[in-house]
Amino acid sequence: MNNSLAVVLIASGIAYGTPLLFASLGELLAERSGVLNLGVEGMMLVGAVTGFWTVQRFHAATAVTLLLALVVAAVAGAAMASILAVLVITLRANQIVTGLALTIFAGAAGLSSYLGNDLNLADQPAHHAFQAFLPNSMQNWPIVGPILFGQNPLVYFSWVCVIVIALYLSRTRPGLNLRSVGESPAAADTMGIDVTRYRYVHTLLGGAFAGLGGATITLAITPQWVDGITGGAGWIAIALVIFAFWRPELCLVGAYFFGALQALAPQLQARNITLGPTVLWTNALPYLMTIFVLVVVSSGTARRRLGAPSALGVPYVREEH
Amino acid sequence: MRLRPPVTIEQRLRRPRWLTVAVPVGSVIFAFLVAALVLVATGHDPISTYHQLFDAAFVQRGSLDQTLIAATPLAFTGLAAAAAFRMKLYNIGAEGQMYMGAITGAAAGLYLGGRGGPSPFVIAAMVVAGGLGGMAWGLIPGILRAFFRTSEILTSLLLNYVAGLILTYLIFESESYWRQTKGFNATVFPTGKPLPPSAVWPGLSFNLQGGIVLPLGAGLAVLVAVFLWFLYTRTRFGFEAQVLGDSDRAARYAGIRVRRKILAVMALSGAIAGLGGVSQDGDFRHALDGDPNGLQKQGYGYTGIVVAALGRYNPFAVVVIAFLLGGLQNAGAALQGPSFPSGLVGVIQGIILFSALGGELLIRYRVRIRRPARPGGVAPAQVPETAA
């Protein structure tokens, strides 16, 4: 029963969805403060490469090395985000073009590839990787075993993050301040909230989460380094924030859905099932589904755009509004 | 009471002309300085790396020829991005639109081409087919944006991945019309069917550096630049597109048909990118290149965005910058090896773009440095701001 397609798809959907979840949580925090970060893909790649570098170069106990790798990846992601933050918050550059610039700078043909080559990371088996750690007897329980107990530690960590961020946004003073900065920075400023600081902090946090998401790929899902290993996951994460109406708990649902779509192609191949005109269709499915859901969400009934921060993408300049 | 920051930024009332040249030039110099820091940090000698880079891009024998090969597609994708970004339509799908142009253009060349020298009829048909292919792919995000208000940024970007999968599928995973199925090589490694001789584009040869060929596509790109310039500065269409780019609401009040403009601009942008694709078939590859490590590895569509932004969406500036960045791209490919890590070119391009984007602030705003307030004293009264 645990080998049935449905159970395997859900279980691997959760695993494959975790990088998307981390990245979209980060994007959500940045967007809630009013900063549209289109550099997620680049930040993920830098997190992925630096995280992988850490496990290859540091020889300590597995748990210590992996923890260190996560910290390095998060710091690297935040460092990338700090470039974006300076440009769009302090220097008021166009957020869309700057985000794209960051993805070009850090992305598959930029810094991540530079680091990957310069540090000779390609085509090496990982020295350490995150694996399922709960006792086998639990993992073998019917249905819930593989889905809930057969996951790597990052999956459980992402659940904690979802809960913490959801509570932060809805139940704490800084969370409320954050939302007001994203909705109406001028009003927040009048109330004495430091708009610039909120935007900086959450953009950097967003970068750290994107870095974590990237590291999830190279440390847990496919423990290796290949140029452009994220394959557009950063962009799907940005789209996920829109589907999730800027809510962390819905990010989780969306991330697992898209994770399952990504897992679909290899699973079907392994079972010799062909869906429509061969591999093309199954490989293109995550991208096409993203577009489809985006269209549904942005038109018609959902036009109300539940949750979109009003000041998203608009630089805040005191006395200019 | 909070202290006033020592540096304030205020809007310029007038924008001096010299700044629009000085700032980009300064940005490039600044970018090379920052990239030098990256090089030093990773244990490379910046001076010798830059020297090699410049040599391989513009000086060495045959380098200009290679630079033109890299610059031609960048001119197309840069112009495609400029055409759309000018109107604040962020079409980042030039990459996929280029693949589609390459597919449809190659189909026309394979179908119509025959023996003998280059035929103007076949080439014209390829250009039209390539433009239409790119246009169709660009219209998808255009339609979604115009009718469903879906962000064209995400849809156009995601379609790049789909177009790449289609391109690979046609050559590697199917026995399509574009694939070479006969001959010994075809069984070893899948390739595209070679274009018949009359569908191969001619170039203009110069006797310099041991022979430079100016590809037909480069000429076509210049024509497109002239067309875009004329369209955006001399026609009603261009004016309306500008108004729409500046203010959606003003455009609606002025009775401009917004949907139609969005569709037209996305179609135009996609068509230009498609021309870049068909130029890849006709000028350089002489077959449809479906190799994931071939055309798809170049990332011309994404670099085109850098080109367009650095040219501040001015078509002529875009062509010049395409040539310069083409040199950088070519040098990156030529020098790739242990002493010259891949990805460095992307890093330099990114840093140039960052500094240009940050430098934009200096064009729009004036930075004022205040003297720090004396300790214990009252902060100096703020200079009353003239119209902001």
Interface residues (C-beta under 8 A of the other chain):
Chain A: L38 I83 V86 L87 L91 R92 A93 N94 I96 V97 T98 L100 A101 L102 T103 I104 F105 A106 G107 A108 A109 G110 L111 S112 S113 Y114 L115 G116 N117 D118 D227 G231 G232 W235 I236 I238 A239 I242 T278 V279 L280 N283 A284 Y287 L288 T290 I291 L294 V295 S298 S299 G300 R303 E319 E320
Chain B: Q11 T42 F85 Y90 I92 L144 F147 F148 R149 T150 S151 I153 L154 T155 L157 L158 L159 Y161 V162 L165 I166 Y169 E173 S174 G299 Y302 T303 I305 V306 A309 P341 S342 G343 L344 V345 G346 V347 Q349 G350 I351 L353 F354 L357 G358 E360 L361 R364 Y365 E385 A388
